[in-house]
Amino acid sequence: MEMKLNAPEELASHEKTAPKRRVLFIITQSEMGGAQQFLTQLLNRIDKEKFELAVVVGQDGQHELADYLPQGISYITSKRLKRNPNVFEDILSIFELKKNILAHKPDILFLNSSKAGFNGSWAAKMASRRLSAMKVVYRIGGWTFNDPWPLWKKLGFRWLEKFGAGWKDYIILNNKYDFELAKKFGIIPRKELVLIHNGIDPYLEFLSREEARLQLFQKIARSGLAEGQGGQAAFLQADIIVGTIANFYPSKDIANLINAAAKTAGNIVFVIIGDGYLRPMIESQISALGLNKKVFLAGKIPNASRYLTALDIFVLPSNKEGFPFAALEAMAAKVPIIATRVGAIPEIIEDRKNGIIVPSKNPEAIAGAIEELSQDDRLRQELAIQAHQNLIKNFSANQMVEKYEELFGRMQEV
């Protein structure tokens, strides 16, 4: 029987009493990175009157994500879902995720990151006989096969993405580059490929420049990462502070930035906020190049973006990105950006208008751009202002969330 609502009052009454759509999110790890930042932006802003939300999170990351989620969202820890491949654990995680899916009976299963995408969609396929109306959504922040792996590994990940695409209804990409790669390699879901850019609040709260610099210096000094009084003095007396925020993964290519630091002249110091399993290698590189009084590791800092105002220049040295939140945060902080030409960077930055784009794996190009900006206050200010205006116009969190809510609405109509 078809229900007809003729009057506006009837329509409004129906909207108020319509049941909430159940959305179950699955994400591989809780360590705060791009996928986790996306999830917090979405879940803190999505209309809670329309959606009932739950999150399944893997073991890795010490549950940082939980601190950033709004109240009222179910938070479930997966015992088996982990970032690093392990055939036995991965098989067990699929059955565990199937159990989670059947327990929550979601209208929409929303999978974040490669491992959650493959294992979660496999679990959904196993559960589909009992949940035939469930839509499976896979949001990928950057294809794993673009990471700096050996060729055989790249091809293996690409095949897995193509094979698993048939278990998904929608695949969401956050940049045109990855969107076009999906079409090129036949990574096509059952219903639709969707492009939705990331977004953040353009008016984030930041520390004042002086407070940010003081607190960063204190964190570096307490950790013993500044080499004695000489290193501390170098930080405090620097004319220009260059920095970045990143997890120490191969794709972030922190080594590229350190090599660039070695090629810069003048009273310039570098601050890297973040941590990860590559830290010993990075520390060795800094020492080998004699940069202990020029490059400082501040370690992992909660709400690290608040310290961006300490910087005169933000550098994204990656060899692979999807749609980096760190760049958007630097735009919000009105810090001029130098970024490598990877992933969505050409969609975010117009070279020489609201930032500077350089080739990846090219420390000479990064060093040249740093020296140019360090000598031109007016150019730094102009790039920063234009970047902030671009953020307001094209990449706000509200715009992003509206597009997701519209997509969820279309799923209901299908």
N, C-alpha and C positions, 0 to 999 in steps of 0.2 A: 504494500500500500504506500502510495506516494503522499508525503505530507506537504501541504502548501501553506505558505505564510504570506498573507496578502498585505497586512498592515505593517507599517514600520514598528509599531509597538510589539506586534507578535514576533517580528524578526529579532528585535532587541531582547525580548524575553527568552527566545530560543537560544541566542548566543550566550546569555548568562547561564542557562541551565545545561548547555551542551557539555558532555563529558570531556574531561581533559584528555589530550593525546599523551600516551605514555611513550617516553623516549628514554632508551637505555644507551648510555655512552660507554664505550670500552676503549681504554688507552693503555699502552704497554707499560709505561713507567711514570712515576710521580715527580721525578726530578724536573725542575722548572726549565723548560726549553720552549721552542716554538709551538709545538702541539699543545703543551700545557697552558701556555699563554693564550692561545686561541680559545681553548676550552673555558678558561676563566672569563675571558671577555664575553663569550657567548652566554654562559650560564648565569653570569651576574646581570645580564640585561634582557634575556628572553622573557616573554610574557608568562609569568607563573600562573596566571589565571587560565591560560590555554594549554599548558604543558605540565605534566608530572614527570620529574626528572630523577634519574638515578645514574650513578657512575661506577663502573667496575675498573679497578686500577691494579696493575701488576705490582710485584714486590719491589722492583728497583726504584730507588730515589728517596727512601726514608719518609715517604708520604708528605713531601713538601706541598703537593697540590692541594691537599685537604685544607691547608691554612688560607687558601685563596678562593675557595668555593663559598657560595652563599649558604645561609642556614636553610634547612628544610630539604636538602637534597640527600638522597640515600647514597652512602659511600661504602662500596663493597671492595674488599681486598681479594684479589686473585692469588692463590698460593702458587700457581704453576706458570702464570704468564710472565715471561722475562724477556729482556731485550736480546741477549746473546743466544744464538741457536743451540738447541739441545734436543735431539730427536725424541728422546723418551719424555722429557718435560713438555715439549711442544704438543705431543699427542695427548698427554694427560690434560694440558691446558684446554684443548679443544673440547674434551668431554666436560671439563669444569665450566667452560663458557656456555656450553649447551644447557647445563643445569641452571646457570644464572639466567639465561634467556627464557627458559621455560618457567622459571619462578616469577619473573617480572612480566612476562607476556607483553612485550612492548609493541606498540603500533609502528614505531621506527627504531631500528637498531642502528646506532651511529658509531662507526668504527674510525678510530684515529691512529695513524701511523701504520707502517708496513706490516709489522708482526701482528698487531691487533686486527689489521685489515684482512690478512690471510686466514689466521686461526679463527677469528670471529665470524667471518663469512662461511667458513667450513662448518663451524658449529651451528650457524643459522640454517644452513642447508640441511643438516641433520634434524633440526627442530621444525623445519618448514611444514611437515605433514600436520603438526598440531597448531601451527601459527601461520596459516596460509596467507593471511592478510598483511603480515608484517612486511614493511619495506626495509631493505638493507642499504644503508648509505655508507660510503667509504670516503673519508676526507683525507687527502694526502698532502703534506706540506712540502714535499719535494721527493721525487722518485729516488729510491735507494740505488737504482742502477746508474745514477749520475755521480754517486760517491766515488772517491779515488780508490776503487778496487781493481784487482787484476781483471783482464778481459773475461776470463771464464766465469768469474763471480758476477760481473755486470750482466752477462748474458743469462746466467742462472736466475738472478733476481728479475730480469725483464720477463723471462718465460713464466715465472711464478705469478707476476702481476697480470700477465695476459691470461694465463690459465684460470686464476681466481676471479677475474673480472666477470665471468659468467655467473658467479654466485651473488653478484651485487646488482641492485636496481639502479643506483645512482653513484657515480664517482665524481667527487668535487675536487677541483684543482684550484689553487690560490694564485696561479700566475699563468700567463699565456704560453710561456715557453714549455711548461710541463703539460699544458692542455694540448698543444700541438704534438708533443711527443706521444701522448696517449693515442691520438688519432693515427700518427705515423706507424706506431708499433702494434696497432690493433688492440689496445687495452680498452675495450668497449663494454660497458655494463649492459644489463638487460633493457634499461629504459633510456638513460640520458647521461651524457657527460656535461658537467656544469662548471662554470668559471665564477668564483666568488673571491674577490680580493680580501686579504686580511684588513682589519681596522682596529684602531685604538682610540682612546679619549684624547683629543688634541690638547686638552687642558689638564694634563696630569700634574700632580703636585711634585715639585722638586725642591731640594735643599737650595739655599742661596749659594752663590758661587763660593763665597768665603767659607761657609759651613761645610760644604761638600768637600772642598780641598782639605780643610782641617781634619775632617773625619777620615778621609782617605789616608792622609798622612799618618794619623794615629793608628789605623789598622795595619798599615805597612810597617810602621815602627814596632808595634807590639809583636808582630809575627817574625821580626828579625829579618825581613826580606830586603831592607835597605842596608847596604854594606857599611855599617858603622856610621859615624857622624858625617863622613864625606858624602855618603849616599843620601842621608837625610837632608843635608844642606843642598845637594843638587836638586832634590825634589822641591824644597821650599823656595829656592831662588830661581827656578826655571822661568824663562820668558814665555814658553809655550808648553802646554801639557796636551799630549796626544793620547787617545785611549780607545779601548773597545770593551765590550761585554760579550763573553762567549763561553760555552762549554768547551773543554779541551778535547775536541774530536778532530779526526783528520780533515773533515770537510771544512772546518773553520779556519784551517791553515794559519794558526798563530805563528808558525815558523816564518811565514811570508812577511808578517809584520815585524818580527824581530830582525830579519835580514834587512828590511827597509830601514829600521832604526839605526842599524850599523852604517848605513849610507847617508844619513842626514848629518848636516853640520849645524852649528849654532847651539844656543842654549835651549835645547828641546829635550824633554823627558817623555817617557811612555809609561802608561799605567794600563795593566790588563786585569780586568775583573772577571773572575771565573775560576773553574777548576776542572779536573778530570784526569783520566788515566794517563794522558800524555804529559802530565806535569813534569815528571822527572826528565824527560827528553827536552822539554822547553827550558827547564832550569839549566841543564847541561849546555844548551845552545847559548843561553845568555852569558854563562861563565866563559865558554870557549871564545866568544866574540868580545869579551872584556866589557860587557854592557851592564855590569852590576850597579853602576851609578847613573845609568841612563834608562834602563827598563826595569819596572817594578811590578811584581805580581801581588795584587791586593787580595787574592783568594776569593772564595765564594762569599757574596754579601746578599742577605735577604733584601728584596726590593731594590736591587742594584740600580735600576733606572733612575732612582732619586739622586744619584751621584753624578749623573751625566753633566750637570751644570759645572762640574769641576773642570771639564775639558774645554780646550780651545778648538780642537779638531777631533772628530770621531772617525775611525777607520774600520771598515768591514773588509778584511783581507781574504775572505773565503774563496775556495775553489769550487764550491757547490752551495747553492741556497735554493729554498723555495721562495717564500715571501717573508723576509726577515723582520721580526718584530723589533729587533734592536735598532734597525734603521728608522722605523717609525717612531720609536721612543726618542732617538736623537733629534728627529724632526720636531717632535713635541717640545723638547728641551731647547730648541733653537740653537743647536750646535751644528756647524757645517760638516758635511759628510764627504768622505772619500770612500768609494766602494768599488769592488771588482765587478766586471761585467758578467755576472752569473745570475741564473734564475730570473726573478722578477725585478732585479735592480733597474734595468732599462725602462720598466713600467712605472717605477717609483721616482726615479731621478732622470731629469733631462740635463744632460751633461753641460756644465758651465752655466746653467740657469738656476738650478736649485741644488747643486752638488757637483762633484767631480767623479767621473767614471774612469777606471783604469783597467788594463787587462789583468786577468787572474795570473797567479804564479809569476808576477813581475815586480819584485821588490824595488827595482830602479824606478819604475813608474810611480809606485806609492811614495817613495822618498822624494821624487821630484815634485809631486803634488803637495806633499806636506811642506816642503821648503817654500813653495810658491805661496801657499796660504799663510804660512807663518810670517811672511814678509808683507802681507797685504790685509790690514785690518778691515778695510772697506769691503773687500771681496768676501771675507769671511762673514761679515754681517749681512751682506746682500744674499749670499747663498742660503744662510740660515733663515732669513725672513721669508724668502721665496719657498723654501722647503716646508715651513710651517703653514703657509697659505695653501700649498698643495695638499698637505695632510688634512686640513679642514675641509677642503673642497672634495677630495676624492677617497680618503681612506679613514673616515671616522668609524668608530665602533658601532654607532647607531646605524649607519648605512649598511655595515656588514650584517648586523643582526636582522634588520628588516629583510634583507635578501634571503637569509636562512628561514625566517618565519614564512616568507612568501613561498619558498620551495616546499616547506613542510605542508603548507596549505594546499599546494598543487598535488602533493602525494595523496592527501585525503580525498581529493576529487577524482583521482584515477580509479 
